[in-house]
Amino acid sequence: QVQLVESGGGLVQTGGSLRLSCAASGRTFSTYAIGWFRQPAGKEREFVAAISWSGSLTYYTDSVKGRFTISRDNAKNTVYLQMNSLQPEDTAVYYCAADSKINSVRIGAAEYWGQGTQVTVSS
């Protein structure tokens, strides 16, 4: 069983930065791939980024490449999403998700999900 708690969301101006954290409980955290997803109001949830259990593999959706960076600290059971050059279209509720298979994470079929944190980018 893995429980995920997101934090770090908030209100930021266009061009600003935020770092989201996904803190996980459970002894087996280091064996799980983790992903970040977002859901703008009234729209479907979409994949943002994912990282393998070791951190050696990372994936990003095209719209965030070069602006967002996913990383993990297995000693702290935490995954981060550093978001730079934020734009109004990045406004959404951001969720982290965990699964033993990174491909399940990438397609949104992860076993465990957090409750989400709101990110709002003002223009």
Secondary structure, 3 states (H helix, E strand, C coil): CCEEEEECCEEEECCCCEEEEEEEECCCHHHCEEEEEEECCCCCCEEEEEECCCCCCEEECHHHCCCEEEEEEHHHCEEEEEECCCCHHHCEEEEEEEECCHHHHHCCCCCEECCCEEEEEEC
